[in-house]
């Protein structure tokens, strides 16, 4: 078994690539990452994307974080992400809500707080 590649997420978080599969049919790379962040919170999607871009020499708009799961109090997160070869393929396959979530453009549902319904 070859040594597992490491990805530095931040000063307090480091990841180990557990699974790295080239999916040539779809045109993407599927990666499972285990991130150790003892004593600090779960790394943000933006931090994860930045680290993946540096580690795999990719572009920001081609990386999609599919899932981040952290057990309570464990300090270890399992992350699943995809790196696409082109933006066109990414937009055809990935759900729009994931693209909005990773880009930070997700709109909150409902109205503005403290507006017309607030009591004074």
N, C-alpha and C positions, 0 to 999 in steps of 0.2 A: 504494500500500500504506500503510495507516495505521500509526502507531507502536505498538509492542508494549507492553502494560501490564507494569509491574514489580510484584513482590511482595517485600517485605522479610521474610525468614525469621528472621534473627538479625543480630547485629552483624557476623558474618563471612560471612553467606550472603544472596544476593539472587537472586530468580528472575525469569525472563521468560516470560510466557505465550505459547506458540507456537501453541496451538490451543484454541479455546473454542467448543464446539458445544452448542446447546440441543437436547436430544432430547425433544421434546414427547410423543412416543408413550409413552415409558417414564416421563417425568416427572423427568428429571435433566439436569444440566449436565455435559458431559464435557470435562475440561481436561487439556492436556499442558503441562508446565512444565519449563523448563530452569533448573536451579539452579547458580549459580557459587559455589563455596566453596573458593577457593584458600587453601592453607595450613591448612585445618581439615578435620575429618572430615565425613562425609555427615550432613546434618541429620536429626534423629530424626523419626519419624512424628508425635509430639505437637507438635513445633515447626512442622512443615509444616501440620498441621491448624489450629493457632492462627493462623498467618499467613493461611491461606485464609479462615478465619472472619472475620478483620478486613477482608480485601480484598474479600470478596463479601457481607458482612453476612449470614452464614448462621449456623446453629446447629451446635454441636459434634457432636451425635448424627446429623447428616445428611451428614457428609463422610466419604468412604471413600478411603483411599490404596490404589489398586490395585497399583501397582508402583513401586519405586525401583531404578534401575539406574545404577551408577557404574563407569566404567572405572578400572582400577588406576592410581593416581597422577595422574589427570587433573584432579581438583578440580571436575568438572562432572558433575551428576546429571540424568538424565531421569526425570521423575515423571509418572505417569498417575493421575488421581483423578476421583472422581465426587461431585457435590453433588446430593442428592435434595430433592424438594419435601416429602416426608413420610416418616416413619419406617416406615410400613407398606409402602410401595413398596420402600424400601431392604431391609427384612428379607425380602421375597419374592424379590428379584433377587440380592443379593450373597451369596456363600458365608459360612457361619458363621465359618469360620476367619479370614477377613479382618476381620470385625467384632470378633472376640476379639483379634486382633493390634493393631488400631487402638485398642481400648479398654485394652490392656495387661493383659487378664485371661487370656491364653493360659496353659494349664497345661502344665508340662513333662511329657514322657512318662517312664515308668520310675518308679523309687522314689526315696526320699531317699538322698543320698550320705552315705557314712560311717556308715551304719546297721549292719545285721546282717552284711553281707558284708565289712566292713572288717577288716583284720588289725591286731593290736595288739602 
